[in-house]
Amino acid sequence: MRPAARDWLDRLRRFSTEHRLSRPQRPEPVPVETGTGHSADAGLSLASAAQASILAAHAAAWGIPTLSRLADTFSDGVIVVTTSPTGLSAWSDLISRFPAPIAERVATATEIEYRGWCMRSPDETHELHAVVWSWIKAPLPPQRRPDFASFPIAASADYWVLRYGHTSADEGGHSADLFAWDGAVATRLATGITERFLSRG
């Protein structure tokens, strides 16, 4: 990898570490006005565990081939994986299983950390890095429910969207999987969907 790319990645890692130390990650409260408002501690624990499980499975099934391909096609740059706080452990475990020459070129960060770092050290043309993302938007705001009317769920349930994709200097793409969360179990409703209103949450 190029020295400039290594330096960019090393500084991102330091930035992420400092960010986590100064702002410990906490589960975001679930708004009461969505679904059943699963905001009790037990509900948050169940939701976090379910999200971690979804992200771990997705990292293994989609992440391994995606990272392998990018490592081959972008050999002189680095790769950043952005995910939800609940997905950091799964992705870090997956990356640690790669051969050292690949693993040392990959770092994990939350979406907030990555965006914050890119504001400080922009690489908009992706000359130094490629980014892979896999994170869950949960729950979707009430105004988004009509967007998924073709996948009906109970009024007491919430929609979750697993958003994933990648961007490099030469290519990119994104997709999403739709889940229903009933407060205890996340059920996959659709795979490979394209959201129409990404800017609305």
N, C-alpha and C positions, 0 to 999 in steps of 0.2 A: 504494500500500500504506500501511497505517496506520503512523505513527511507532513505535508500540510493537512492531509486527511487524518493522519494519526493525531496530530495536535488538536484538530477540531474535535475529534472524538474524545480525547483525554480531557479536554476542557468541558465538554458536555457531561462526562461522567462526574467530574468534580462539582459542576453546577447542580446536577441531580442529587448528589449526596448532600450538598449544603441545603438544597431546597427541602429535602425530606427531614433533615435534622431541625430545620427552623420551623417547619410546618408539618407536624406528624399527620399522616393520612388518616382520615376518619371516614366512615361510611356516610354518604350523603343521606339526609333524612328523606323519606318518601313522602311527597305531599299528600295530605289527607284527601284532597279533592280528586285524586286519581284512584280508580279502582276502590279497593277496600282500605286504602291508606295503611298498608302494612308497615307501620312505623314503630311497633314495639320492638324492644331489644331482641326478642326471640325471632321476630319476623326479619329483622335486619340480618341476624346471624344466618338464618336459613337462606335468605336472598344472596348474601355474600358467598355462602358455600355453593349455592347453585351456580352463581356467576363464575366462581373460580373453576368449577367443574366444566362448565361450557367452554371457558377460555382455554383450559388445559387440553381438552379434547381437540379444540380448533387449532391450537398451537401445534399439536402432534400431527393432525391430518393435513392441515393447510400450510402451517408455518414451516415445517421441515422442507417440503419441496420448494416453497417460495424462497426461503433463505438460501438453499443450496443453489438454485438457479441464479439468484442475484449475485451470490459469491463468485460464481463462475463467470458471469457476464460483466461484472463490475469489479474486476480483480484489483484495481489500483485505488479503489475508494472504500468507504466504510458504510455500515448499515446500522440504522437506528430502528428499533422495534418500539412502537408506542402502544400502550395498552392501559386498561383500567388498573387502579391500584390492586384489585383482586387478581389480576392476571400477571403481575410482575414475577411472582414466584414460579409459575408454570413456564413462562418464557425464559427466565434465567436458567431454570433446570434444563430446558431443551437446548439452549445455547451452550451450556457446559458440556453437552454430549457431542458437540461438533469437534472435529480435529482442531487442535490449537491454532493453526494458521487462519482458520475461519473464525473461531470463537473470539479471538483477540480483536477482530475487526467489527464485532457486533456489540452494541450496547442496548439496554432497555431503559425506557423512560415513560413516565405518564405523559398523557397528551399535554397537560399544563406545563410540565417541565420542558418538553420538546418545543412547544410554541414559545415559551419564555426564552429558551436558549437561542432559537432562530431569530428572535428579535435582537439579541445581543450580538450574535455572530451569524448573519444571514448567509445562506447558500441556496438562493432561490433557483438557480439553474441546475442544482444538484451535481455540481462538478466534484464535490468532495464526498457527498453521502447520498445514499438511497434511504428511503423511509418505508417501513412496513408497519401497518397498523391493524390492530385487532382489539376492539374494545366494545363494551356494551352500554348502550343508552337505555337506562332503566329508571323508572318507567317512562314511557312516552307521555308527553303532556296530553290532557284530555282533547285538545283541539286536533290532535293527530289521529284520533281513533277512526274518524270517517275514511281516512286514507287507506285503512286496512279492513274496510267493511266486507271484503270478499273472504276474509278469514275471521268469521265471527267468534267472539269469546263472551263469557259471562260478564255481566255488568260489574261484578265484584272483582274481576281479574284485571291484570295489567298487561299491556304489550311491552315486550323487550325487543330491542333490535341489536344484533351483533353486527357491527360495521367493520369491514376489513378491506384491505387493498394495499397497494404499494405505488410508489413514485420514484423514478430514477431519471437520469438525464435523457434516457432513450425511450422509456416506456412508462406505462402506468395503467391503473384500473382500479375499480372499486365495486363492491357488492355488499349484500347484507343478508342475514338470516333473521327470520321473524319467530319470536317465541311468545307463548302465553304463560304468565306467572299467576298462579292461583293462591299464592301465599305459602305454598308448601312444595310445589313441583313446577318446574319449567318444562313446557311442552313445545317442541319445535313445530311450527305451523308451515313454514316455507323456507326454502334455501335458494340463494342466488337471486334475490329480488333486487330491483333498482328503486330506491326511494325517489319520489318526485319532488319532495320539498325538504332538502337537506338543511336549508338555512332556518327552518322553523323548529328545530330541536330534534 
